[in-house]
Each structure stands twice: as C-alpha cells, then as structure tokens.
C-alpha cells in the first residue's frame, strides 16, 4: 500500500522518523523517481538484533531523509512499506517542507529542529509557525494506525 503526499511550491522536503531496535524500513519516492529505502534500525543499539518487534523506539524522531534544491513547484512524496519481510509498517513521524514565497524563503521546521548540515542555508530563510507539519503528521499517523489495525 502506498501513501501519496502532495505538497505545493516546495524547494526542499524533510522526512522525520524514530530509530528502532529491530529491523524496520520505509520506502520513499519523490516525484516518480526511484524508490529509496530508508533503514530505521538503530545500529548503535547493541541489543537490536535480538529485540522483539514491539520494543519501543531507541532514538527520538529526527531527519532521516531529505531532498533539497528542488524546483519551486508542486511535488509528490510516495511513502510505502519497507522491503520484504519488514513490509508490515510505513513509519512517518513528521514531514516538513521548505517553500519560497515572493522574495522570502519560509521553512516549516519546528523551532527546536535543526536542518541537516549538508543542506544549504539561505540568509533569507525564516522560520514559520505553520501547522502544515503537524497536520501532515497527524494524518499520516492516523493512516498508519488504520494500516496496522487492518494487518
């Protein structure tokens, strides 16, 4: 099952997820591009190879995948369940995007977040109190819960 997330006028997108003490992954595809497997297993956790599937996350959500330098137009992110035997979940804690309006760049990153260090920063960037990431996170969370209950 795939989840399609359209976002308009964006120049960057950020995917946030927690890390888990067991093998789990999510597949992302932007604008019909190739599927990209995002490994969400916490490899720093020594017990991760023996953890049960219902163990709690070992690291809080953070940026695990991003794309920047996008053309400022509508984009679609497709989120799919991970590969093979791990394909029981599609994990999304938050999605955020950066868009350009007029001559000012606006980011929907929360105040306590830090964009990836390899992402170019603009001196014209400002943070916005937009509720878009919160709403997207809630919608994705509800859909995830429905998918889990249907499994």
C-alpha positions in Angstrom: 0.0 0.0 0.0 1.3 3.5 -0.9 0.6 6.8 0.7 0.7 9.8 -1.7 1.6 13.2 0.0 1.4 16.1 -2.4 3.0 19.4 -1.4 2.9 22.6 -3.4 5.6 25.2 -4.1 8.4 23.4 -2.3 12.1 23.6 -2.7 13.0 21.0 0.0 11.3 18.2 1.9 12.4 16.5 5.2 11.3 13.1 6.4 11.4 12.5 10.2 11.3 9.2 11.9 12.4 7.5 15.1 15.0 4.7 15.1 14.0 1.2 16.4 15.9 -1.7 18.0 14.8 -4.1 15.3 14.9 -4.3 11.5 12.4 -1.9 10.0 12.5 0.4 7.0 10.3 2.7 4.9 10.5 3.3 1.2 10.2 6.9 -0.2 9.9 8.1 -3.8 9.8 11.8 -4.8 8.1 12.9 -8.0 8.0 9.4 -9.6 11.7 8.9 -9.0 13.3 5.7 -7.8 12.3 4.0 -4.6 14.7 4.8 -1.8 14.9 2.5 1.2 15.3 4.3 4.5 16.7 2.0 7.1 15.3 2.9 10.5 17.1 0.3 12.6 19.2 1.8 15.4 22.5 0.1 14.6 24.1 1.8 17.7 21.9 -0.3 20.0 23.9 -3.5 20.8 20.7 -5.5 21.5 19.0 -4.5 18.3 19.5 -7.9 16.6 17.7 -9.7 19.4 14.9 -7.1 20.1 11.3 -8.0 19.8 9.2 -6.3 17.2 7.1 -4.5 19.8 10.1 -2.8 21.5 9.9 0.9 21.8 12.0 3.3 19.7 15.5 3.8 20.9 16.1 7.3 19.4 13.5 10.1 19.0 12.4 11.2 15.6 14.8 13.3 13.6 15.5 14.0 9.9 16.3 10.6 8.3 15.9 11.6 4.7 15.7 14.8 2.8 15.9 16.3 -0.7 16.7 20.0 -1.3 17.4 22.1 -4.3 14.0 21.2 -5.8 12.3 23.4 -8.3 9.7 25.6 -6.6 6.6 23.7 -7.8 4.2 21.0 -6.7 5.8 17.7 -5.7 4.5 14.4 -4.6 6.2 12.1 -2.0 5.1 8.5 -2.1 5.6 6.6 1.2 5.5 2.8 1.1 6.0 -0.1 3.5 9.6 -1.3 3.7 11.1 -4.2 1.8 10.3 -7.9 2.0 9.7 -9.4 5.4 9.9 -6.0 7.0 7.0 -4.7 5.0 4.5 -4.5 7.8 4.9 -0.8 8.5 5.5 2.5 6.9 7.0 4.8 9.6 6.4 8.6 9.4 6.7 10.8 12.4 6.8 14.1 10.6 7.1 15.7 7.2 8.3 19.2 6.7 9.0 21.2 3.6 10.6 24.5 2.7 9.0 26.8 0.1 9.7 30.1 -1.4 7.1 32.8 -1.3 7.9 36.1 -3.1 11.4 37.0 -2.1 11.4 35.2 1.3 12.1 31.6 2.0 9.8 30.0 4.6 10.6 26.8 6.4 8.1 24.7 8.3 10.8 23.2 10.5 9.9 23.4 14.2 11.9 25.8 16.4 13.7 23.1 18.2 14.8 21.2 15.0 18.0 21.6 13.0 18.1 21.0 9.3 20.7 18.6 8.0 24.2 20.1 7.9 24.6 19.3 4.3 21.5 21.3 3.4 22.4 24.8 2.1 21.1 27.6 4.4 19.8 30.8 3.0 20.4 34.1 4.7 16.8 35.0 3.7 15.3 31.9 5.5 12.9 32.5 8.3 11.0 30.0 10.4 7.3 29.9 10.3 4.7 28.7 12.8 2.9 26.8 10.1 0.7 23.9 11.2 1.3 22.0 8.0 3.9 19.6 9.5 1.6 18.9 12.5 -1.4 18.3 10.3 0.5 16.1 7.9 2.0 14.2 10.9 -1.5 13.6 12.3 -3.0 12.5 9.0 -0.1 10.1 8.4 -0.3 8.8 12.0 -4.0 8.1 11.6 -3.5 6.4 8.3 -0.6 4.3 9.8 -2.8 3.3 12.7 -5.5 2.2 10.3 -3.0 0.2 8.2 -1.7 -1.5 11.4 -5.2 -2.4 12.5 -6.0 -3.9 9.1 -2.9 -6.1 9.1 
